[in-house]
Amino acid sequence: MAEAIQEGEYWRWPETVWVDESKNWKEAEVISCGIDLGSVSTQAVIMLDGELYAYASFRTGSSSLDSSERVVKAVLEKIGDLKLEDIHYIVGTGYGRVSIPFAHKTITEIACHGRGANFLYGPTVRTILDMGGQDLKAIKVDERGKVVNFLMNDKCAAGTGRGVEVMADLLAIPITEVGPLSLQVEEEPEPVSTTCVVFAKSEVLGLMRKGWPKERILAAYFRAMASRVVELLERVGVEEDFAITGGIAKNIGMVKRIENMLGVKALKPDFDTQIAGAVGAALFGRALYLKGKKKK
């Protein structure tokens, strides 16, 4: 599903569809699905008896309804013979969760990211940073992935996926390359002075006119954004183990700077960090289905 980057679309990140071919959905007792409909990306995850089976991760389009239908259709087509009606329970989460017509229930992204991170990283996770398309969430969880405290900042896109997309386009660098490039500096420059994407963009344009190399500009931007992220994390309290979810967790430039400022290493994921919310939603779906069966 990868697409070639067109001029002026450096923000584009690879869309993916994945299926575990070693599993057979027909042998599962409970097939659950989680759909995380975010402002920038949408994921659908299918689990068989609580185990990851398949997922799709696409960009969110102008219509929430179309985005949810498109991502589910893609993962079902990849599987081949699984139909929507074969899925026992579907949970929607994320920014546009109320716009998913085939969801049996909706659950907040805070709860889903806690449960999803617990699955992806293991039960030792206590602090989670979710860096989404347009917000930041610092979440503390227990050994089951249940949220015990959180803070959220959705006032500005700075430090989020959308902010990085803006910088990638401005500097004409593919978004998958901005993180590594930002680390190619001999020493860290002073951070950009603003935490607003609009003003940061103006400041970056000024640095470009001064002849700053792109790696130094990115280092200054990511340093400022990492400082903002760490401030939120310290307000909620960082307790190890520490994990990062969301698309920006793939940005090594941000991750390294956050780790250095915190003095804590983030756990390394075995799966795509963008599916955490949808994984949590699918796990909630399985639990809700089994709970409903017991009542009958």
Backbone bond lengths (Angstrom), bond angles and torsions (degrees), N, CA, C in turn:
res aa  C-N    CA-C-N  psi(-1)  N-CA   C-N-CA  omega(-1)  CA-C   N-CA-C  phi
1 M - - - 1.473 - - 1.539 112.20 -
2 A 1.338 116.03 3.87 1.457 119.51 -177.65 1.521 110.34 -65.27
3 E 1.327 115.98 145.76 1.449 120.84 -179.04 1.517 109.72 -121.48
4 A 1.325 117.07 144.48 1.455 120.79 175.73 1.525 108.83 -69.17
5 I 1.331 115.64 142.65 1.460 119.92 -179.58 1.526 109.17 -79.41
6 Q 1.313 115.98 124.72 1.449 121.77 178.21 1.533 109.02 -92.33
7 E 1.317 115.59 155.76 1.462 119.94 177.23 1.529 109.71 -55.01
8 G 1.344 115.71 129.93 1.454 120.43 -179.90 1.517 113.75 84.96
9 E 1.327 117.44 3.84 1.474 120.35 178.82 1.528 110.54 -125.08
10 Y 1.317 115.44 44.26 1.467 120.55 -178.86 1.530 111.86 -68.35
11 W 1.314 116.88 -15.30 1.460 122.00 179.31 1.526 112.39 -72.58
12 R 1.322 117.53 -16.66 1.474 120.23 -174.72 1.524 111.29 -63.79
13 W 1.321 115.59 129.17 1.462 121.20 175.36 1.526 108.33 -112.52
14 P 1.325 118.37 156.10 1.472 120.94 -174.60 1.530 112.36 -65.64
15 E 1.316 116.14 129.00 1.464 121.04 171.88 1.525 108.13 -83.91
16 T 1.334 116.69 146.14 1.466 119.78 -174.96 1.526 111.96 -135.75
17 V 1.327 114.70 149.51 1.468 122.45 171.21 1.528 106.03 -135.64
18 W 1.329 116.06 131.05 1.466 120.80 -174.63 1.525 110.67 -138.89
19 V 1.336 116.44 141.94 1.466 122.33 175.87 1.523 108.82 -137.54
20 D 1.316 116.49 137.76 1.463 121.97 174.16 1.526 107.56 -82.67
21 E 1.319 116.16 101.18 1.466 121.47 -175.14 1.529 112.92 -68.69
22 S 1.343 116.67 -13.81 1.470 119.08 -179.05 1.522 112.55 -78.60
23 K 1.346 116.63 -11.92 1.465 120.70 -178.12 1.527 111.00 -102.95
24 N 1.338 115.90 150.99 1.461 122.69 178.13 1.527 108.50 -120.20
25 W 1.310 116.31 114.04 1.465 119.45 -175.69 1.523 112.40 -64.36
26 K 1.322 117.88 -23.31 1.465 121.16 -178.86 1.523 112.51 -70.09
27 E 1.321 116.94 -15.82 1.459 121.52 179.56 1.525 112.42 -92.85
28 A 1.320 117.67 -3.99 1.461 121.37 -176.03 1.524 112.14 -83.14
29 E 1.317 115.76 143.41 1.459 121.18 174.93 1.527 110.52 -78.16
30 V 1.342 116.13 -41.31 1.462 120.61 -178.67 1.530 109.43 -130.06
31 I 1.327 115.77 122.69 1.461 121.78 173.94 1.521 106.70 -107.43
32 S 1.337 115.67 116.96 1.466 119.51 -179.76 1.515 110.10 -120.69
33 C 1.325 114.99 154.86 1.463 120.81 -177.82 1.528 109.57 -134.31
34 G 1.318 115.62 136.96 1.462 121.59 173.89 1.505 109.55 -119.58
35 I 1.328 117.17 134.68 1.456 122.26 179.08 1.528 108.13 -123.00
36 D 1.329 115.48 119.09 1.466 121.54 178.89 1.517 107.63 -106.47
37 L 1.325 115.80 101.71 1.462 121.34 -176.18 1.523 108.50 -98.58
38 G 1.341 115.58 95.26 1.444 120.86 -178.15 1.510 112.96 -94.78
39 S 1.315 116.22 177.51 1.460 120.67 -178.45 1.520 112.36 -73.46
40 V 1.336 117.34 -26.06 1.459 121.82 -177.92 1.520 112.09 -114.13
41 S 1.332 117.74 -36.29 1.467 120.59 -179.10 1.521 110.75 -135.76
42 T 1.344 114.82 156.84 1.466 121.82 179.05 1.520 108.53 -131.62
43 Q 1.351 115.34 133.07 1.459 121.03 179.04 1.524 110.85 -124.68
44 A 1.314 115.74 144.05 1.462 122.30 171.21 1.517 107.64 -123.98
45 V 1.319 116.33 129.09 1.466 122.30 179.70 1.516 109.07 -122.46
46 I 1.322 116.89 134.46 1.463 121.80 174.59 1.519 108.45 -115.13
47 M 1.334 115.25 130.67 1.465 121.17 -179.76 1.516 109.98 -120.86
48 L 1.314 115.99 144.21 1.460 122.79 175.73 1.515 108.14 -110.99
49 D 1.324 116.47 112.86 1.467 122.04 -179.03 1.528 111.72 50.49
50 G 1.328 115.80 41.87 1.458 120.73 176.56 1.512 115.29 81.71
51 E 1.334 117.77 8.99 1.461 121.04 177.66 1.533 109.55 -113.70
52 L 1.323 115.69 141.75 1.449 120.78 -178.09 1.528 110.96 -65.27
53 Y 1.315 115.58 127.02 1.458 121.35 -177.56 1.527 112.35 -116.72
54 A 1.321 117.59 -44.77 1.460 120.26 -176.42 1.525 109.95 -159.12
55 Y 1.330 115.09 154.41 1.470 118.59 173.89 1.523 110.49 -156.36
56 A 1.329 114.59 159.60 1.454 122.53 171.78 1.515 107.81 -134.11
57 S 1.320 116.41 142.91 1.464 122.37 178.61 1.521 108.31 -132.15
58 F 1.340 115.84 112.87 1.467 122.26 -175.99 1.523 110.12 -126.86
59 R 1.309 116.17 163.39 1.458 121.40 171.70 1.528 109.58 -72.18
60 T 1.310 115.81 141.92 1.462 120.55 176.16 1.526 108.78 -76.73
61 G 1.321 115.59 131.89 1.454 120.05 179.12 1.517 111.96 -90.40
62 S 1.311 116.41 -166.33 1.462 121.10 -177.55 1.526 112.22 -72.12
63 S 1.353 116.71 -20.18 1.461 120.89 -179.81 1.525 110.16 -115.08
64 S 1.325 116.52 123.44 1.463 120.61 178.30 1.522 111.34 -63.01
65 L 1.323 115.92 -40.40 1.461 120.81 179.33 1.527 110.19 -60.94
66 D 1.322 116.26 -49.32 1.465 120.29 -179.40 1.523 111.36 -62.77
67 S 1.323 116.98 -38.04 1.467 120.87 -178.35 1.526 111.29 -65.52
68 S 1.332 116.99 -41.99 1.464 119.67 179.74 1.525 110.90 -68.16
69 E 1.324 116.25 -40.70 1.472 119.85 178.89 1.526 111.17 -65.83
70 R 1.316 116.39 -40.09 1.461 121.00 -177.45 1.523 111.80 -65.49
71 V 1.327 117.10 -42.98 1.458 119.80 -176.51 1.530 111.25 -71.00
72 V 1.316 117.18 -37.38 1.466 120.37 177.62 1.530 110.19 -68.76
73 K 1.308 116.48 -42.39 1.465 120.20 178.30 1.521 111.04 -59.53
74 A 1.325 116.81 -40.58 1.464 120.87 -178.70 1.526 111.86 -63.95
75 V 1.323 117.64 -43.63 1.462 119.58 -177.80 1.526 111.09 -72.72
76 L 1.328 117.39 -35.11 1.464 120.21 177.24 1.532 110.97 -67.92
77 E 1.316 117.10 -38.97 1.466 120.21 177.96 1.524 111.08 -66.23
78 K 1.327 116.71 -34.25 1.464 120.50 178.23 1.532 110.58 -66.89
79 I 1.327 116.32 -38.16 1.466 120.00 177.12 1.523 110.14 -69.36
80 G 1.323 116.07 -43.60 1.459 120.22 173.53 1.513 115.06 108.27
81 D 1.337 117.36 -58.78 1.469 119.06 -173.44 1.522 113.88 -116.94
82 L 1.320 118.45 4.76 1.465 121.30 176.70 1.530 108.87 -86.83
83 K 1.347 115.84 131.97 1.460 121.52 179.22 1.529 110.20 -108.09
84 L 1.305 115.46 159.88 1.466 120.31 179.82 1.525 110.89 -57.77
85 E 1.325 116.67 -38.63 1.472 120.34 -178.63 1.532 112.98 -70.76
86 D 1.331 117.62 -12.86 1.463 120.77 176.90 1.526 112.31 -79.69
87 I 1.322 116.18 -16.29 1.473 120.58 -178.17 1.529 108.84 -80.53
88 H 1.328 116.22 127.28 1.469 120.28 -174.50 1.526 113.15 -73.48
89 Y 1.345 116.69 -36.89 1.472 117.80 -175.76 1.528 109.23 -152.29
90 I 1.343 114.86 134.63 1.464 121.39 -179.70 1.528 109.15 -123.50
91 V 1.333 115.94 128.98 1.464 121.81 177.85 1.527 108.86 -117.36
92 G 1.319 116.60 132.35 1.455 122.27 176.38 1.515 110.86 -102.16
93 T 1.321 115.89 144.07 1.458 121.04 176.92 1.519 108.43 -144.99
94 G 1.325 116.59 177.03 1.449 121.03 177.96 1.515 114.22 92.22
95 Y 1.293 114.50 -179.90 1.472 124.38 -176.33 1.530 112.92 -51.99
96 G 1.336 117.12 -41.50 1.466 120.14 -175.43 1.509 114.20 -108.73
97 R 1.324 117.51 27.13 1.473 121.22 -172.61 1.530 113.71 -59.71
98 V 1.333 116.97 -30.00 1.470 119.07 -178.36 1.532 111.77 -72.92
99 S 1.338 116.24 -9.72 1.468 120.47 -178.09 1.522 112.80 -98.52
100 I 1.345 117.24 12.09 1.467 120.68 179.61 1.531 107.28 -97.21
101 P 1.321 118.83 102.16 1.462 121.12 -170.58 1.518 115.00 -69.10
102 F 1.330 118.13 -25.53 1.464 120.37 -175.78 1.530 112.61 -98.78
103 A 1.336 118.14 9.63 1.468 121.10 176.53 1.523 109.95 -78.70
104 H 1.336 116.77 135.36 1.462 120.83 176.50 1.529 111.21 -75.55
105 K 1.359 115.66 -27.41 1.458 120.14 -177.74 1.524 108.64 -156.62
106 T 1.336 116.46 155.12 1.460 121.07 173.51 1.527 109.24 -117.30
107 I 1.327 115.93 143.36 1.467 122.68 -178.88 1.527 107.43 -136.02
108 T 1.312 118.07 144.71 1.461 122.06 -176.58 1.528 111.46 -61.94
109 E 1.343 115.10 149.97 1.462 119.78 -179.72 1.525 112.25 -66.82
110 I 1.335 118.07 -26.22 1.465 120.19 178.04 1.529 109.74 -60.71
111 A 1.331 116.06 -51.17 1.468 120.59 -179.91 1.524 111.46 -63.38
112 C 1.334 116.48 -40.79 1.468 120.18 -177.29 1.522 111.92 -68.98
113 H 1.320 117.58 -38.37 1.467 119.69 178.60 1.525 110.99 -68.49
114 G 1.341 117.13 -35.21 1.454 119.20 175.72 1.514 111.87 -62.19
115 R 1.325 116.10 -48.35 1.469 120.78 179.63 1.528 110.96 -67.44
116 G 1.331 116.76 -39.70 1.458 120.30 -179.33 1.513 112.79 -66.40
117 A 1.328 117.55 -41.78 1.464 121.17 178.45 1.520 110.93 -65.18
118 N 1.329 116.55 -35.83 1.460 121.15 176.53 1.528 110.55 -60.96
119 F 1.324 116.22 -38.74 1.470 120.63 178.59 1.532 111.14 -72.61
120 L 1.335 117.61 -45.97 1.454 121.71 -173.54 1.523 113.10 -72.95
121 Y 1.334 116.82 -35.93 1.469 120.80 -174.44 1.523 114.02 -108.67
122 G 1.321 117.49 -17.69 1.454 120.65 179.77 1.516 112.62 108.05
123 P 1.341 116.90 166.30 1.470 121.99 -173.53 1.528 115.31 -72.89
124 T 1.345 118.24 -4.66 1.472 119.47 178.81 1.525 112.43 -80.93
125 V 1.337 117.42 -11.56 1.466 120.72 -178.16 1.530 110.45 -64.16
126 R 1.327 115.65 131.27 1.463 120.24 178.39 1.531 112.08 -122.44
127 T 1.339 117.34 -29.53 1.465 120.75 -179.89 1.521 109.05 -125.74
128 I 1.321 115.73 131.49 1.467 121.73 -178.10 1.517 109.09 -125.59
129 L 1.308 115.50 133.17 1.457 121.30 169.91 1.512 107.04 -108.60
130 D 1.323 116.38 117.46 1.460 119.72 173.80 1.512 107.98 -105.04
131 M 1.338 114.61 115.34 1.454 120.24 179.38 1.517 107.28 -106.19
132 G 1.305 116.12 97.17 1.454 121.55 -175.58 1.509 112.62 -92.31
133 G 1.338 114.89 -165.05 1.453 120.53 -177.85 1.516 113.42 -69.13
134 Q 1.345 117.50 -38.17 1.461 119.60 -176.31 1.521 113.26 -139.16
135 D 1.315 117.56 14.39 1.468 118.39 175.59 1.524 111.08 -151.87
136 L 1.322 114.32 166.25 1.459 122.35 176.01 1.518 108.26 -120.52
137 K 1.320 116.43 139.57 1.451 120.67 177.60 1.525 109.64 -133.15
138 A 1.317 116.82 124.25 1.460 122.34 173.30 1.528 106.65 -105.14
139 I 1.318 116.59 119.56 1.464 121.61 -169.97 1.528 110.37 -126.48
140 K 1.331 117.02 134.43 1.467 121.96 173.00 1.525 107.88 -110.45
141 V 1.330 116.23 135.10 1.465 121.26 -176.23 1.520 110.44 -132.77
142 D 1.347 114.50 164.47 1.469 119.39 174.47 1.527 109.32 -95.33
143 E 1.337 116.06 -169.25 1.462 120.31 -174.59 1.524 113.52 -68.52
144 R 1.336 117.55 -13.59 1.463 121.38 177.66 1.525 112.60 -98.17
145 G 1.329 115.95 -0.63 1.460 119.68 -176.78 1.517 113.29 85.25
146 K 1.337 117.46 10.21 1.464 121.35 178.29 1.524 109.57 -79.43
147 V 1.331 116.08 132.72 1.461 121.47 -177.06 1.529 110.45 -70.35
148 V 1.339 115.82 128.92 1.461 120.66 176.92 1.538 111.46 -111.38
149 N 1.335 116.54 -18.96 1.466 120.38 176.40 1.526 108.33 -166.88
150 F 1.315 117.35 152.60 1.467 120.24 175.69 1.520 110.64 -160.41
151 L 1.320 114.58 157.64 1.454 122.98 170.79 1.520 107.54 -133.54
152 M 1.321 115.83 145.89 1.462 120.32 -176.97 1.516 109.50 -134.83
153 N 1.322 116.65 139.85 1.452 121.63 175.24 1.517 108.27 -127.72
154 D 1.307 116.70 110.37 1.468 120.96 179.05 1.529 111.06 -123.79
155 K 1.345 115.96 25.14 1.464 120.02 -176.87 1.517 113.07 -79.53
156 C 1.340 116.62 -23.84 1.454 119.83 -176.11 1.515 108.53 -152.88
157 A 1.329 117.24 150.18 1.464 122.25 -177.81 1.521 113.03 -80.42
158 A 1.329 118.56 -3.42 1.459 120.50 179.07 1.523 109.72 -62.99
159 G 1.322 116.59 136.24 1.460 120.53 -179.14 1.506 113.09 82.33
160 T 1.320 117.32 6.02 1.463 121.45 -179.81 1.527 109.41 -118.16
161 G 1.323 115.20 178.34 1.449 119.97 -179.20 1.514 113.25 -58.54
162 R 1.332 117.21 -39.88 1.461 120.22 -178.36 1.527 110.94 -64.55
163 G 1.319 117.15 -38.98 1.455 120.61 178.34 1.519 111.92 -61.97
164 V 1.323 116.36 -40.19 1.465 120.44 178.93 1.522 110.53 -68.69
165 E 1.331 117.00 -37.11 1.469 120.43 176.93 1.530 110.65 -60.17
166 V 1.331 116.18 -41.97 1.467 120.76 179.72 1.529 110.10 -60.89
167 M 1.337 116.40 -44.11 1.462 120.03 -178.68 1.530 111.50 -68.24
168 A 1.313 117.35 -37.80 1.463 120.81 178.89 1.528 109.95 -60.82
169 D 1.327 116.43 -45.13 1.461 120.40 178.65 1.526 111.83 -65.64
170 L 1.327 115.59 -42.25 1.464 120.42 -177.37 1.527 111.33 -62.13
171 L 1.329 116.11 -39.75 1.467 121.27 -177.16 1.526 112.85 -93.52
172 A 1.346 116.62 -3.29 1.473 122.24 -179.81 1.531 111.30 57.69
173 I 1.333 115.00 49.06 1.461 121.72 177.76 1.528 107.64 -126.07
174 P 1.337 119.49 129.15 1.464 120.26 177.45 1.526 111.03 -53.15
175 I 1.315 116.40 138.63 1.462 120.70 -173.74 1.531 112.68 -61.12
176 T 1.321 117.32 -26.26 1.466 120.15 178.22 1.530 112.33 -72.96
177 E 1.337 116.54 -11.36 1.463 120.39 -176.34 1.525 114.00 -107.60
178 V 1.320 117.93 -11.45 1.474 119.26 -174.35 1.527 112.16 -66.95
179 G 1.328 117.76 -36.65 1.460 120.52 -179.53 1.516 112.92 -63.21
180 P 1.351 118.22 -57.05 1.463 119.69 177.93 1.528 113.11 -58.15
181 L 1.342 117.29 -39.52 1.463 120.15 -178.97 1.526 111.33 -63.14
182 S 1.329 116.94 -36.32 1.466 120.59 -177.79 1.522 112.88 -65.93
183 L 1.315 116.90 -17.83 1.472 120.92 179.92 1.523 111.93 -89.80
184 Q 1.329 116.70 -4.28 1.468 120.79 -178.16 1.527 111.39 -88.96
185 V 1.328 115.57 50.16 1.468 121.78 176.69 1.523 108.34 -123.69
186 E 1.325 116.38 146.70 1.462 119.90 -179.52 1.517 111.23 -71.33
187 E 1.303 116.77 -36.24 1.469 121.58 175.46 1.507 109.27 -146.40
188 E 1.317 115.24 154.48 1.459 120.42 -177.39 1.528 110.92 -70.52
189 P 1.334 117.80 128.09 1.465 120.15 175.04 1.520 110.31 -76.30
190 E 1.318 115.25 170.16 1.460 119.45 173.33 1.528 108.72 -62.76
191 P 1.326 118.11 140.73 1.476 119.66 179.94 1.513 110.94 -67.84
192 V 1.344 116.08 155.70 1.461 118.45 171.86 1.517 107.30 -60.46
193 S 1.320 116.78 150.98 1.467 120.08 -167.49 1.511 114.70 -84.67
194 T 1.327 118.19 -9.49 1.463 119.55 -174.27 1.523 111.40 -118.82
195 T 1.312 116.86 153.91 1.465 121.40 175.66 1.523 111.72 -107.08
196 C 1.318 116.84 11.21 1.468 120.98 176.87 1.526 108.98 -101.07
197 V 1.327 117.57 131.73 1.460 120.93 -176.96 1.527 111.37 -60.36
198 V 1.319 117.51 -41.27 1.475 120.70 -177.96 1.521 110.30 -60.86
199 F 1.343 116.53 -48.16 1.462 119.73 -178.93 1.521 111.51 -74.10
200 A 1.338 116.99 -33.37 1.461 119.95 176.92 1.519 110.23 -63.23
201 K 1.324 116.17 -37.93 1.465 120.65 178.08 1.528 110.10 -61.40
202 S 1.326 117.64 -43.48 1.461 121.23 178.28 1.520 110.81 -64.03
203 E 1.335 116.05 -40.32 1.467 119.80 179.58 1.527 111.04 -65.59
204 V 1.329 116.31 -40.85 1.463 120.88 179.05 1.527 110.32 -64.29
205 L 1.317 117.95 -40.81 1.463 121.00 176.31 1.523 110.80 -58.73
206 G 1.316 115.93 -37.92 1.465 120.65 177.18 1.525 111.62 -65.37
207 L 1.326 117.00 -39.94 1.466 120.84 178.32 1.521 110.64 -67.14
208 M 1.330 116.21 -35.74 1.467 119.53 176.96 1.524 110.86 -63.92
209 R 1.331 116.84 -40.05 1.472 120.73 178.74 1.526 111.52 -65.93
210 K 1.332 116.30 -28.53 1.465 120.99 177.55 1.523 112.46 -78.29
211 G 1.338 115.81 -7.40 1.453 119.03 177.44 1.521 115.03 91.30
212 W 1.340 117.16 14.99 1.466 119.47 177.89 1.526 109.18 -62.74
213 P 1.340 118.37 137.22 1.468 119.43 174.36 1.525 110.23 -69.20
214 K 1.327 115.75 154.71 1.461 120.17 -174.51 1.522 112.83 -60.55
215 E 1.337 117.34 -37.15 1.468 118.79 -178.91 1.530 111.79 -65.47
216 R 1.330 116.41 -32.73 1.462 119.28 179.59 1.528 110.36 -73.74
217 I 1.332 116.61 -38.46 1.465 120.45 177.05 1.526 110.08 -61.77
218 L 1.331 116.16 -45.86 1.469 120.09 179.63 1.522 110.96 -63.18
219 A 1.325 116.66 -40.16 1.466 120.01 178.63 1.526 110.75 -61.17
220 A 1.343 116.52 -41.84 1.463 120.59 179.50 1.526 111.11 -66.04
221 Y 1.331 116.18 -40.25 1.464 119.74 179.84 1.528 111.05 -68.27
222 F 1.324 117.10 -48.64 1.461 120.11 -178.15 1.527 112.18 -66.58
223 R 1.319 116.80 -31.87 1.463 118.92 176.66 1.528 110.92 -64.38
224 A 1.330 115.80 -42.46 1.463 119.79 178.02 1.521 111.32 -64.41
225 M 1.335 116.35 -42.87 1.454 119.78 -178.26 1.533 111.51 -69.49
226 A 1.326 116.67 -37.62 1.466 120.19 178.03 1.528 110.14 -63.45
227 S 1.333 117.15 -38.39 1.466 120.81 178.13 1.523 110.74 -61.44
228 R 1.323 115.51 -39.84 1.471 120.31 179.68 1.525 110.87 -66.61
229 V 1.330 115.46 -40.86 1.461 120.74 179.35 1.530 110.79 -65.00
230 V 1.334 116.11 -45.57 1.465 120.87 -177.96 1.522 110.96 -63.90
231 E 1.321 117.06 -36.12 1.465 120.49 177.02 1.527 110.91 -58.72
232 L 1.338 116.63 -42.83 1.463 120.65 178.47 1.525 110.67 -66.16
233 L 1.321 116.66 -43.41 1.467 120.48 179.62 1.521 111.74 -61.85
234 E 1.315 116.96 -41.96 1.467 119.91 -178.45 1.509 111.76 -68.68
235 R 1.326 116.65 -27.41 1.468 119.74 176.72 1.522 111.34 -68.49
236 V 1.335 117.16 -35.62 1.463 119.58 178.76 1.522 110.68 -84.93
237 G 1.348 116.62 -22.60 1.462 121.50 179.31 1.520 111.23 95.92
238 V 1.318 116.51 117.38 1.466 120.88 -177.58 1.520 109.95 -92.85
239 E 1.320 114.65 120.06 1.463 121.66 177.84 1.523 107.57 -125.42
240 E 1.305 117.24 130.35 1.470 120.01 179.11 1.521 110.33 -72.25
241 D 1.333 117.09 153.52 1.444 127.55 -0.04 1.530 111.16 -77.57
242 F 1.342 113.90 152.33 1.455 121.98 -174.29 1.526 109.56 -114.47
243 A 1.340 117.00 132.75 1.467 121.49 -178.70 1.524 109.92 -134.22
244 I 1.340 115.91 151.39 1.461 122.37 177.50 1.520 108.54 -118.70
245 T 1.326 116.61 132.16 1.459 121.27 176.06 1.529 108.99 -119.43
246 G 1.328 115.96 170.42 1.452 120.67 -179.29 1.517 111.78 94.57
247 G 1.307 116.17 167.66 1.452 121.90 -175.46 1.520 114.04 -63.58
248 I 1.330 116.67 -34.36 1.458 118.93 -176.04 1.530 112.13 -73.02
249 A 1.339 117.16 -10.30 1.464 120.84 173.49 1.521 110.66 -64.30
250 K 1.339 116.80 -16.79 1.467 121.52 177.58 1.528 112.16 -84.24
251 N 1.320 116.59 -4.68 1.463 121.92 -178.69 1.526 108.70 -90.72
252 I 1.331 116.32 99.93 1.458 121.11 -175.17 1.523 112.19 -62.69
253 G 1.337 116.96 -28.52 1.456 120.28 178.37 1.508 112.39 -65.13
254 M 1.319 117.22 -40.97 1.458 121.52 176.17 1.523 110.96 -72.06
255 V 1.323 117.03 -46.47 1.464 120.93 -176.69 1.523 111.29 -59.28
256 K 1.328 117.38 -47.22 1.466 121.12 -178.56 1.525 111.33 -61.59
257 R 1.319 116.73 -41.15 1.462 119.34 -178.50 1.526 111.35 -69.90
258 I 1.320 116.90 -38.04 1.471 119.98 176.70 1.528 109.95 -64.02
259 E 1.332 116.50 -44.63 1.469 120.66 178.55 1.524 110.93 -59.49
260 N 1.322 117.62 -44.58 1.468 121.04 -178.31 1.519 111.81 -65.31
261 M 1.330 116.93 -39.96 1.463 120.20 -179.57 1.527 112.02 -70.24
262 L 1.342 115.87 -35.01 1.467 119.87 -179.85 1.524 112.13 -82.22
263 G 1.342 116.16 -27.31 1.461 119.96 -171.84 1.515 111.08 73.04
264 V 1.335 115.60 25.66 1.467 122.15 -178.12 1.525 108.63 -133.93
265 K 1.317 117.11 135.97 1.454 121.37 176.77 1.527 109.99 -87.75
266 A 1.332 116.04 134.69 1.470 120.58 175.72 1.522 109.10 -79.04
267 L 1.322 116.57 144.94 1.459 121.28 176.31 1.526 109.84 -63.59
268 K 1.315 116.36 145.76 1.458 120.96 179.55 1.532 109.30 -90.04
269 P 1.320 117.98 128.27 1.471 120.87 -176.31 1.522 112.79 -81.86
270 D 1.325 115.57 150.30 1.467 121.53 172.88 1.521 111.11 -96.21
271 F 1.343 115.91 -14.99 1.462 120.86 -177.78 1.521 110.04 -123.85
272 D 1.308 116.67 172.83 1.451 123.48 177.65 1.529 109.34 -63.09
273 T 1.321 117.43 121.95 1.467 121.09 -176.55 1.525 112.84 -67.21
274 Q 1.325 117.78 -17.93 1.464 119.92 -179.13 1.537 113.19 -74.93
275 I 1.323 118.10 -13.05 1.465 118.98 -175.95 1.531 113.32 -93.77
276 A 1.327 117.70 2.30 1.471 120.41 -173.85 1.525 112.69 -55.04
277 G 1.333 117.50 -47.22 1.463 120.26 -178.58 1.511 112.40 -63.30
278 A 1.329 116.67 -42.10 1.470 120.83 179.78 1.527 111.06 -69.06
279 V 1.326 117.15 -34.84 1.474 120.43 175.54 1.519 109.91 -61.51
280 G 1.336 116.05 -47.59 1.466 119.52 178.68 1.517 112.01 -60.21
281 A 1.338 116.47 -40.43 1.465 120.14 178.53 1.516 111.16 -63.59
282 A 1.340 117.71 -40.96 1.469 121.20 179.08 1.524 111.13 -65.36
283 L 1.330 116.82 -37.71 1.471 120.23 177.91 1.526 110.82 -66.59
284 F 1.328 116.56 -41.29 1.465 119.67 175.11 1.531 109.83 -62.10
285 G 1.325 116.66 -38.37 1.464 120.60 179.04 1.516 112.01 -60.11
286 R 1.321 116.97 -44.61 1.472 120.93 178.31 1.530 110.38 -60.84
287 A 1.345 116.48 -46.36 1.468 120.62 -178.87 1.524 111.37 -62.63
288 L 1.319 117.15 -40.18 1.463 121.02 -179.66 1.527 111.56 -68.46
289 Y 1.311 116.33 -37.77 1.465 120.07 178.33 1.523 110.93 -64.81
290 L 1.343 116.38 -46.14 1.471 120.39 179.73 1.531 111.04 -65.28
291 K 1.307 116.77 -36.53 1.463 120.82 177.29 1.524 110.68 -63.72
292 G 1.335 115.22 -41.24 1.459 119.77 178.29 1.512 112.38 -65.75
293 K 1.309 118.25 -35.77 1.465 122.03 178.66 1.522 111.23 -65.92
294 K 1.337 116.73 -37.87 1.461 120.96 -178.50 1.534 111.21 -64.95
295 K 1.333 116.19 -31.11 1.458 120.40 -177.62 1.522 112.62 -75.31
296 K 1.317 115.61 -18.81 1.479 119.57 -176.67 1.521 111.80 -80.59
